[in-house]
């Protein structure tokens, strides 16, 4: 880092203490280095000034100049706006501002000569410039040559503008810094990497991103700095992976009686090739003497739970305990029930610990855990509490892991003096680019086959006007002995409007499917746990044909006889949630259906989500589409990881750069894992500047 990079920003010309406080509060800019890394969000390419009479509604930005012949504040409240009439010898045009009115009203005065730059728009049936960039000018100075060049536009909040830090001012103070900084910016990438990818030098990249000679140079600068940003991310992830691979772990050196008995006698179906491959991979990890950190991806219904159970039996056979933690009580109870059934006639003791476990049962269970008599524990967040003590925890399995926070996973990871092996599972397939970043430190296993005799679920899109057609289809399926889910959206448990939608829907369905011909269950988040469990069991036993529910049944309800999933207001769901809900059906041998109900009017994003669901059952394709629609920040708990707080790079749009950075980071660390070679000293210093490694990777 150049010498003055750590200097406080208030000492930069044009800033001072007052503006420094605003920069710190609004943009996180504390030092010269922070400002140098406060990048323009776009550029405007200005040509020669034109006359106002030459402006056309062609949506291209224009540069004009003239005299302010009138100003006014119009409208009230949110519709309030400030207008100024700019006039030259060929005509006049209205300049309009909808925000920053206090600041702009002090800057724009009648009879002032100004230049303005912006896009012409139609406002109130006439041409105007909305929020143009303006500058007071000398009317006697020739216009020739003014307005030429490329101007960077920097992010600026309302508070920054009101305190004198407009985009133009930000450009000015950044220029003051850059004039001092450029010659002090060292190259930190090895020469062969700069040459391989034809990258700008680091100095040129900072120069061209802040003051580009052309838009092509600005883009080249962004590519260089994106690569650098992603390279540091990959180095951090891969160094953590390297460290984790050296952590001493428990040794599962034998395949014992429990594993063999289960494999030979208790499997309802033969394992798929993918399941066998994953068990081998985990078996290989747990016998090395190093701690396992493995991610298991598998679509809904692919058989992850059986794989997890077989790995837990490996732990038991080697004298260790195992636990499986699930995000909800419903899912924990589902796992406990299915694992207990699969362990029938085996001498393996399994317990369930949730928030609703009685004190008496909890005390008994904790004693059994502490003295090692309880082999397997299934639970929710209750497993993390301090008084839950294992005698010798050897394997921790975390299901739907993105629903747990970092600190929660850390507490589970620390429940053994020697770190237990960790297997994290997700039914939401992770796109490749996200996997190379968020989960780049983990070994990855994928179950990419469904069990035999499973038919792909057929997905249909219907609108409200098709309601009678839907009811007729439901009656046909019920007549065949099948069952139906009808799911309503629930954004928050406390939202009364969502509960009202569910209750209105329940009443409507009750009229269409009356007692005694049909029996209905209803489940929602405001019901007591016992009531929810009672209704779910009725449905599971076939005592009711239709379950009307909110998304509490997204995970954890396994009813092979249910062949129809109706999702009401499907436009309100994300792709991942729609895919999870669809996975509730298609668990038997019969053809199953997912019907997406929506209104006739849909946003473009909603149309894309629904079309994606209709077009494919492939979880990876759905995950890729979801990533493109929503961005990485909203997926898989990435906000809490801190890993994807990227300034320039976008892991969706910049997949090729992600791959190049991954390849280069791998190459560097294979050759020089401690970054001690002279050509890697710049990288090592930059890594140190990044601070301590994020603990996320160790326990996710």
PELIN-V493118 format. One record per run of one state. SS is the DSSP state (~ for helix, > for strand, _ for the rest). FROM is the first residue (numbers start at 0). TO is the last residue. If there is no record, write none. Layout:
BEGIN
((SS | FROM | TO) (SS | FROM | TO))
END
This chain:
BEGIN
((_ | 0 | 1) (~ | 2 | 5) (_ | 6 | 6) (> | 7 | 7) (~ | 8 | 10) (_ | 11 | 14) (~ | 15 | 26) (_ | 27 | 29) (> | 30 | 30) (~ | 31 | 35) (_ | 36 | 38) (> | 39 | 45) (_ | 46 | 50) (~ | 51 | 53) (_ | 54 | 59) (> | 60 | 73) (_ | 74 | 75) (~ | 76 | 78) (_ | 79 | 79) (> | 80 | 87) (_ | 88 | 89) (> | 90 | 96) (_ | 97 | 99) (~ | 100 | 106) (_ | 107 | 111) (> | 112 | 122) (_ | 123 | 124) (> | 125 | 129) (_ | 130 | 131) (> | 132 | 135) (_ | 136 | 147) (> | 148 | 153) (_ | 154 | 156) (~ | 157 | 161) (_ | 162 | 165) (~ | 166 | 183) (_ | 184 | 189) (~ | 190 | 195) (_ | 196 | 200) (~ | 201 | 209) (_ | 210 | 213) (~ | 214 | 243) (_ | 244 | 246) (> | 247 | 247) (_ | 248 | 255) (~ | 256 | 265) (_ | 266 | 271) (~ | 272 | 285) (_ | 286 | 288) (> | 289 | 289) (_ | 290 | 291) (> | 292 | 297) (_ | 298 | 302) (~ | 303 | 316) (_ | 317 | 319) (> | 320 | 324) (_ | 325 | 327) (~ | 328 | 341) (_ | 342 | 348) (> | 349 | 352) (_ | 353 | 357) (~ | 358 | 369) (_ | 370 | 374) (> | 375 | 378) (_ | 379 | 379) (~ | 380 | 383) (_ | 384 | 391) (> | 392 | 398) (_ | 399 | 399) (~ | 400 | 402) (_ | 403 | 404) (~ | 405 | 412) (_ | 413 | 419) (> | 420 | 425) (_ | 426 | 430) (~ | 431 | 436) (_ | 437 | 441) (> | 442 | 446) (_ | 447 | 456) (> | 457 | 462) (~ | 463 | 478) (_ | 479 | 481) (> | 482 | 486) (_ | 487 | 494) (~ | 495 | 511) (_ | 512 | 518) (> | 519 | 522) (_ | 523 | 527) (~ | 528 | 539) (_ | 540 | 544) (> | 545 | 548) (_ | 549 | 549) (~ | 550 | 552) (_ | 553 | 560) (> | 561 | 566) (_ | 567 | 568) (~ | 569 | 571) (_ | 572 | 573) (~ | 574 | 581) (_ | 582 | 591) (> | 592 | 597) (_ | 598 | 602) (~ | 603 | 614) (_ | 615 | 617) (~ | 618 | 629) (_ | 630 | 630) (~ | 631 | 633) (_ | 634 | 636) (~ | 637 | 640) (_ | 641 | 653) (~ | 654 | 670) (_ | 671 | 676) (~ | 677 | 688) (_ | 689 | 694) (~ | 695 | 698) (_ | 699 | 699))
END
